[in-house]
Amino acid sequence: MTAVRVGVRSGQALLVVLGAAALGLVLAAAIGVLGPVAALVPVAIVACCWLFWHPVTTLALLFATTVLIEGQPDVWPIALDGWYGSLGPTPLDYPDVLVVLLLGWVIHDRVTSRTPGPGFGPLALPMSLLAVALAFGLVTGYLGASNMVDLVGSARVVGLFLVLPPVTAAVLHRHERVRAAIGFAFVLVAARGAIALFAVLSGRTGEARYGGVAGAEASTFYEPTMNFLMVVVLLGITVALLRKVPVPRWVLVAGPILLVTVVLSYRRSFWIAVVLGLALVLVVATGRRGRPWLVLGAAAVALSLYLALSVGGTTDTTNPVLTRAESLSPSKLTQSSGDRYRLDEQRNVLAELRDHPFTGLGLGVPWAIRYPLSENHVGGQLYTHVTPLWYWLKLGPLGVAAYLWLWGTAVLTAYRVWRRGRDPRVRTVALALAAGYLGLMVAELTGPFTGIDVRITLVVAMTFGWLIAAWAGSSSEASAPESAQRTAGEPLTVR
């Protein structure tokens, strides 16, 4: 390492001293105005510089914090107030800072490197339509009765879908971390699931919000992020067992733990997602062909859609699993105020869509309460519990078209990686993602998830990026000579 020399005679030493003195004065003034927290600014600058030049670590940190840190302060064990809140006067939060650092590195790498990255891959066209719909929703909301804070905040979450997938793909593809990312994600999800199960068994979940009785929203996870990840991991373990892909023993031990944790989440929509995903991977992973198996797969999808549209979601009924399972009966749908609220909300939202079918309301514009609601939620008029309707309501018809196109392309891309990939572990995760995506689409008929909730949007966008990188790798393998494919594929076999 070459040492940096400062010329004394040329006046460089004097400039260094004056610069240090000026920095000290600025820091002292900042501490006087902002308090002791200003002393952390130099540390933050150094940390950001280090993270900029280490994108793999930055991406891992973004995924880990999203998995470990809950967005609600009353959910045990880890919830940091302000982690997903705005940083000072800016609309950015801490995850956004990590995304900006990753984006900066990708731009720098693209300018300085002659090797093109994977870009948006197969998701390019639906992503382009989503970008157009986002611009349309911004203009419509700005011209409408929107609040600037809500307008920018909503656009920021949707924008993660446009930025994070190509950024994640570029980092994983450039550093060849597609396979390593699988183990890292599995460890985090398994650990988080075990922590949640321990929290339930030890009684350390958040206190009930309904008259001192443990409610569904005080179970293992209040938010859907971990439920989606646990479903994907469970499906991945199932595929590995069906295809006889060797996996570490701790993964097999983690499977039952995650299954119990999903059950104890009391989220009926993700119970449906598990059943649907298992039915799909059983059909695909076993290699069964023919009309009966196609009928079975179609029946599983149809049944899941029916249950989600009629009885899915999270309510404030009592927590025991049998009680939650009994609430899947349509005859008991109106016995819960939470379920009644969803019906009332849907009635109001559909009325808005009938009045604004071609434009929607725009981002940041609340829907009007035309029909009485059984419950009142702070900010509840800015979102809907049916995610596709939210895209139509906020981004217009282009928004819901982009939503359906994007999810359909993601599922198809995952299936193609499963069919074309050489690495058995990558293929296994690709099929698990395909089934998990379909399950999440069904769950989103009952809850405001991707594009609305920050955490699950971050996670899904990163899985999209992983999928793009895996697709780029499988495409390069498919274009290589057969002998080279065998040589390159042998070391990737899981032992």
C-alpha positions in Angstrom: 0.0 0.0 0.0 1.5 3.3 -1.0 1.6 6.0 1.6 0.2 9.5 0.8 2.9 12.2 1.1 2.0 15.8 1.8 4.3 18.4 0.4 5.3 20.9 3.2 6.9 23.5 1.0 4.1 23.5 -1.6 1.6 24.5 1.1 -0.3 21.2 1.1 0.2 20.7 4.8 -1.2 24.1 5.5 -4.3 23.3 3.5 -4.8 20.0 5.4 -4.5 21.8 8.7 -6.9 24.5 7.6 -9.4 21.9 6.2 -9.3 19.9 9.5 -9.8 23.1 11.5 -12.8 24.1 9.3 -14.3 20.6 9.7 -13.9 20.9 13.4 -15.7 24.3 13.5 -18.5 22.9 11.4 -18.9 19.9 13.5 -18.8 22.0 16.7 -21.5 24.3 15.3 -23.6 21.2 14.3 -23.3 19.8 17.8 -24.4 23.1 19.2 -27.5 23.2 17.0 -28.5 19.6 16.6 -27.0 18.2 19.8 -24.6 15.3 20.5 -26.1 13.3 17.6 -24.3 15.5 15.2 -21.0 13.9 16.3 -22.1 10.8 14.5 -22.2 12.5 11.1 -18.5 11.8 10.3 -19.0 8.2 11.4 -22.0 7.9 9.2 -20.1 9.4 6.2 -17.3 6.9 6.7 -19.7 4.0 7.0 -21.6 5.1 3.8 -18.3 5.3 1.9 -17.3 1.8 3.1 -20.7 0.3 2.2 -20.6 2.0 -1.2 -17.4 0.0 -2.1 -18.8 -3.2 -0.6 -22.1 -3.7 -2.3 -22.5 -7.4 -1.4 -22.3 -6.5 2.3 -24.7 -3.6 1.8 -27.2 -5.9 0.0 -26.9 -8.5 2.8 -27.4 -5.7 5.4 -30.5 -4.5 3.6 -32.0 -8.0 3.5 -31.0 -8.8 7.1 -32.4 -5.7 8.6 -35.7 -6.1 6.6 -36.1 -9.6 8.0 -35.1 -8.9 11.5 -36.5 -5.4 12.2 -40.3 -5.2 12.4 -42.1 -2.1 11.4 -44.4 -2.1 14.4 -42.7 -1.1 17.8 -44.9 -3.5 19.8 -43.9 -6.7 18.0 -41.2 -8.7 19.8 -38.3 -9.1 19.6 -36.8 -6.5 17.4 -38.6 -3.3 16.4 -36.8 0.0 16.1 -38.8 3.2 16.1 -37.9 5.3 13.1 -36.1 2.6 11.1 -38.8 2.8 8.4 -39.5 6.5 9.2 -38.3 9.5 7.4 -34.7 10.8 8.1 -35.2 14.4 9.1 -36.7 16.6 6.4 -36.0 14.0 3.7 -38.6 11.5 2.5 -35.9 8.7 2.8 -35.6 6.2 5.6 -32.6 4.0 6.5 -33.4 1.2 4.0 -33.6 3.9 1.3 -30.1 5.0 2.1 -28.8 1.5 1.6 -30.7 1.3 -1.7 -29.2 4.6 -2.8 -25.7 3.3 -2.0 -26.3 0.2 -4.0 -27.7 2.2 -6.9 -24.7 4.4 -6.8 -22.3 1.4 -7.0 -24.2 -0.1 -9.9 -24.1 3.1 -11.8 -20.3 3.4 -11.1 -19.8 -0.2 -12.1 -21.8 0.2 -15.3 -19.7 3.3 -16.3 -16.3 1.8 -15.5 -16.9 -1.8 -16.6 -17.3 -2.9 -20.2 -19.2 -6.0 -19.2 -23.0 -5.3 -19.3 -25.0 -6.5 -16.3 -28.3 -8.4 -16.4 -30.4 -5.2 -16.2 -34.1 -5.9 -15.8 -33.9 -9.2 -17.6 -37.3 -10.7 -18.6 -39.0 -8.1 -16.3 -38.0 -5.2 -18.5 -41.3 -4.7 -20.3 -43.7 -5.0 -17.3 -41.3 -2.8 -15.3 -41.5 -0.2 -18.1 -45.2 -0.2 -18.0 -45.1 0.1 -14.2 -42.9 3.2 -14.5 -45.4 4.8 -16.9 -48.2 3.9 -14.5 -46.3 5.4 -11.6 -45.7 8.7 -13.5 -49.4 8.7 -14.4 -50.4 8.1 -10.7 -48.1 10.9 -9.6 -49.5 13.4 -12.0 -53.1 12.4 -11.2 -52.5 12.6 -7.5 -50.7 15.9 -7.7 -53.6 17.4 -9.7 -56.1 15.9 -7.3 -56.7 16.3 -3.6 -53.4 14.7 -2.5 -51.2 15.4 0.5 -47.6 15.9 -0.6 -46.3 13.7 2.2 -48.6 10.8 1.2 -47.9 11.4 -2.5 -44.2 11.1 -2.1 -44.4 8.3 0.4 -46.6 6.1 -1.8 -44.4 6.8 -4.9 -41.3 5.9 -2.9 -42.6 2.4 -2.0 -43.7 1.7 -5.6 -40.4 3.0 -6.8 -38.6 0.2 -4.9 -40.0 -2.2 -7.5 -38.3 -0.2 -10.3 -34.9 0.3 -8.6 -34.1 -2.7 -6.3 -34.6 -5.6 -8.7 -31.9 -4.5 -11.3 -29.7 -3.3 -8.5 -29.9 -6.7 -6.7 -29.4 -8.6 -9.9 -26.3 -6.5 -10.8 -24.6 -7.1 -7.4 -25.3 -10.8 -7.3 -24.4 -11.4 -10.9 -21.2 -9.3 -10.9 -19.9 -10.9 -7.7 -21.3 -14.4 -8.5 -23.3 -14.6 -5.3 -26.6 -16.1 -6.6 -26.0 -19.4 -4.9 -24.5 -18.0 -1.7 -27.5 -15.7 -1.3 -29.7 -18.8 -0.9 -27.9 -20.1 2.2 -27.7 -16.6 3.7 -31.5 -16.1 3.3 -32.4 -19.5 4.6 -30.3 -19.0 7.7 -32.0 -15.7 8.5 -35.5 -16.9 7.8 -35.0 -20.0 9.9 -33.5 -18.1 12.8 -36.3 -15.5 12.7 -38.9 -18.2 12.6 -37.4 -19.9 15.6 -37.2 -16.6 17.5 -40.9 -16.0 16.8 -41.9 -19.4 18.0 -39.9 -18.9 21.2 -41.6 -15.5 21.6 -45.0 -17.2 21.4 -44.2 -20.1 23.7 -42.6 -17.7 26.3 -45.5 -15.2 26.1 -43.3 -12.4 24.9 -45.3 -11.3 22.0 -47.0 -7.9 22.1 -49.9 -7.4 24.4 -53.4 -7.8 23.1 -55.1 -4.9 21.5 -58.6 -6.0 22.1 -59.7 -5.8 25.7 -56.7 -7.7 27.2 -57.3 -10.9 25.2 -54.6 -12.1 22.9 -55.6 -11.1 19.4 -54.6 -12.3 15.9 -52.5 -9.2 15.4 -50.5 -10.0 18.6 -49.3 -13.4 17.3 -45.9 -14.4 15.8 -45.8 -11.7 13.2 -48.0 -8.7 12.7 -46.7 -8.0 9.2 -46.8 -10.3 6.2 -43.1 -10.2 5.3 -41.9 -13.1 7.3 -45.0 -15.1 6.4 -44.1 -14.9 2.7 -40.5 -15.8 3.3 -41.4 -18.8 5.5 -43.8 -20.0 2.9 -41.0 -19.9 0.2 -38.5 -21.7 2.5 -41.1 -24.4 3.3 -41.8 -24.9 -0.4 -38.1 -25.0 -1.1 -37.6 -27.7 1.4 -40.5 -29.7 -0.1 -39.0 -29.4 -3.6 -35.6 -30.5 -2.3 -37.1 -33.6 -0.7 -39.1 -34.5 -3.7 -36.2 -34.0 -6.1 -33.7 -35.6 -3.6 -31.5 -32.6 -3.6 -29.0 -33.0 -0.7 -29.5 -30.2 2.0 -27.9 -29.7 5.4 -29.7 -31.4 8.3 -30.4 -28.1 10.0 -32.6 -27.2 7.1 -34.7 -30.3 7.6 -35.0 -29.4 11.3 -36.0 -25.9 10.5 -38.9 -27.0 8.3 -41.3 -28.1 11.1 -40.4 -25.1 13.1 -41.3 -22.8 10.2 -44.5 -24.7 9.6 -45.6 -24.3 13.2 -44.7 -20.6 13.1 -46.8 -20.0 9.9 -49.7 -21.8 11.6 -49.3 -19.6 14.7 -49.2 -16.4 12.7 -53.0 -16.9 12.4 -53.0 -15.3 8.9 -55.5 -17.3 7.0 -54.4 -15.9 3.6 -50.9 -17.4 4.1 -52.4 -20.7 5.2 -54.1 -20.7 1.8 -50.8 -19.7 0.2 -49.0 -22.7 1.8 -51.7 -25.2 0.6 -51.7 -23.7 -2.9 -47.9 -23.7 -3.1 -47.6 -27.3 -1.9 -50.2 -28.5 -4.4 -48.3 -26.7 -7.2 -44.8 -28.0 -6.3 -46.2 -31.5 -5.9 -47.4 -31.4 -9.5 -44.3 -29.8 -11.0 -41.5 -31.2 -8.9 -42.6 -34.8 -9.2 -42.7 -34.4 -13.0 -46.2 -35.7 -13.2 -47.8 -35.0 -16.6 -51.2 -35.4 -18.1 -54.7 -34.0 -17.8 -55.5 -35.2 -14.3 -52.5 -33.4 -12.9 -53.4 -30.2 -14.8 -56.9 -30.4 -13.4 -55.5 -30.9 -9.9 -53.3 -27.8 -10.2 -56.2 -25.7 -11.7 -58.5 -26.9 -8.9 -56.0 -25.9 -6.3 -55.7 -22.4 -7.8 -59.5 -22.0 -8.1 -60.1 -23.2 -4.5 -57.4 -20.8 -3.2 -58.9 -17.9 -5.1 -62.4 -18.7 -3.7 -61.2 -18.9 -0.1 -59.1 -15.7 -0.4 -61.9 -13.7 -2.0 -64.6 -15.0 0.4 -62.9 -15.6 3.8 -59.1 -14.7 3.6 -57.4 -12.2 5.7 -56.6 -11.4 9.3 -59.4 -10.7 11.8 -59.6 -9.9 15.5 -61.1 -13.2 16.5 -59.5 -15.2 19.3 -56.1 -16.8 18.7 -56.5 -20.5 19.0 -55.7 -22.2 15.7 -59.0 -24.1 15.6 -61.0 -20.9 16.1 -59.0 -19.3 13.2 -59.6 -22.4 11.1 -63.3 -22.3 11.8 -63.4 -18.7 10.7 -62.7 -19.9 7.2 -66.4 -20.9 7.0 -68.2 -18.3 4.9 -71.2 -18.5 7.3 -69.0 -16.9 10.0 -67.6 -14.1 7.8 -69.7 -11.3 9.2 -69.2 -12.3 12.8 -65.8 -10.4 12.9 -65.6 -6.7 12.7 -62.3 -7.0 10.8 -64.0 -9.0 8.1 -67.0 -6.7 8.0 -64.7 -3.8 7.6 -63.1 -5.4 4.5 -66.5 -5.8 2.9 -67.4 -2.2 3.7 -64.0 -0.9 2.4 -64.4 -2.9 -0.8 -67.8 -1.4 -1.4 -66.4 2.1 -1.1 -63.4 1.4 -3.3 -65.5 -0.1 -6.0 -67.7 2.9 -6.0 -64.6 5.1 -6.5 -63.5 2.9 -9.4 -66.9 3.2 -11.0 -66.6 7.0 -10.9 -62.9 7.1 -12.1 -62.4 3.9 -14.2 -59.8 5.4 -16.6 -57.8 7.5 -14.2 -58.2 6.3 -10.7 -57.7 8.7 -7.8 -53.9 9.0 -8.1 -51.3 8.5 -5.4 -51.8 10.2 -2.1 -55.6 10.8 -2.6 -57.8 9.0 -0.1 -61.0 7.3 -1.2 -64.3 8.8 0.1 -66.4 7.1 2.7 -69.7 6.8 0.9 -71.0 3.8 2.9 -70.6 3.3 6.6 -67.5 1.4 7.9 -67.6 -1.0 10.9 -64.2 0.2 12.0 -62.0 3.4 11.6 -58.3 3.1 10.8 -55.8 5.9 10.8 -54.8 6.5 7.2 -57.1 3.6 6.1 -58.5 5.5 3.2 -55.0 5.6 1.5 -54.9 1.9 0.9 -57.2 -1.1 0.2 -57.1 -4.7 1.4 -57.2 -5.9 -2.2 -53.8 -5.1 -3.6 -54.8 -5.2 -7.4 -57.6 -2.8 -6.7 -55.1 -0.4 -5.0 -53.0 -0.4 -8.2 -56.1 0.4 -10.2 -57.2 3.1 -7.7 -53.8 4.8 -7.4 -52.2 4.2 -10.8 -55.1 3.8 -13.1 -55.8 0.8 -15.5 -52.1 0.9 -16.5 -51.2 0.2 -12.9 -53.3 -3.0 -12.5 -52.2 -4.1 -16.0 -48.5 -3.7 -15.0 -49.2 -5.5 -11.7 -50.6 -8.5 -13.4 -48.0 -8.5 -16.1 -45.2 -8.2 -13.7 -46.3 -11.0 -11.5 -47.1 -13.3 -14.4 -43.6 -12.6 -15.9 -42.0 -13.3 -12.5 -43.7 -16.6 -12.2 -42.9 -17.6 -15.7 -39.2 -16.6 -15.3 -38.9 -18.6 -12.1 -40.4 -21.6 -13.9 -37.9 -21.2 -16.7 -35.0 -21.1 -14.3 -36.3 -24.3 -12.8 -36.4 -25.9 -16.2 -33.1 -24.6 -17.6 -30.9 -24.1 -14.6 -27.9 -26.4 -13.9 -27.4 -25.8 -10.2 -29.9 -28.0 -8.3 -30.1 -25.6 -5.4 -30.9 -22.6 -7.7 -33.5 -24.6 -9.5 -35.1 -25.7 -6.2 -35.4 -22.1 -5.0 -36.7 -20.9 -8.4 -39.6 -23.4 -8.3 -40.3 -22.4 -4.7 -40.4 -18.8 -5.7 -42.8 -19.5 -8.6 -45.2 -21.3 -6.3 -44.6 -18.7 -3.5 -45.4 -15.8 -5.9 -48.7 -17.4 -6.9 -49.5 -17.9 -3.2 -48.7 -14.3 -2.5 -50.9 -13.1 -5.3 -53.7 -14.9 -3.7 -52.9 -13.5 -0.3 -52.8 -10.0 -1.8 -56.5 -10.4 -2.5 -57.0 -9.9 1.3 -54.2 -7.5 2.3 -52.2 -4.4 1.3 -48.8 -5.9 0.6 -46.4 -5.3 -2.3 -46.2 -1.7 -3.4 -48.0 -0.6 -0.2 -46.1 -2.1 2.7 -42.4 -1.2 2.7 -40.9 -4.4 4.2 -42.6 -6.9 1.9 -41.9 -4.6 -1.1 -38.2 -4.6 -0.2 -38.1 -8.4 0.2 -40.1 -9.2 -3.0 -38.1 -6.7 -5.0 -34.9 -8.4 -3.8 -36.3 -11.8 -4.8 -37.0 -10.4 -8.2 -33.4 -9.3 -8.5 -32.2 -12.7 -7.4 -34.4 -14.2 -10.1 -33.0 -11.9 -12.8 -29.5 -12.9 -11.8 -30.4 -16.6 -11.8 -32.0 -16.2 -15.2 -28.9 -14.5 -16.6 -26.8 -17.3 -15.2 -29.0 -20.0 -16.7 -29.1 -18.2 -20.0 -25.3 -18.1 -20.2 -25.2 -21.8 -19.3 -27.7 -22.7 -22.0 -25.7 -20.8 -24.6 -22.4 -22.5 -23.6 -21.2 -25.7 -25.3 -22.5 -28.9 -23.8 -19.0 -30.0 -22.6 -18.4 -26.6 -20.9 -21.8 -26.9 -19.2 -20.9 -30.3 -17.7 -17.6 -28.9 -16.5 -19.1 -25.8 -15.0 -22.1 -27.7 -13.5 -20.1 -30.4 -11.7 -18.7 -28.2 -8.8 -22.2 -26.8 -8.2 -23.7 -30.1 -7.0 -24.9 -29.8 -3.5 -23.2 -32.1 -1.1 
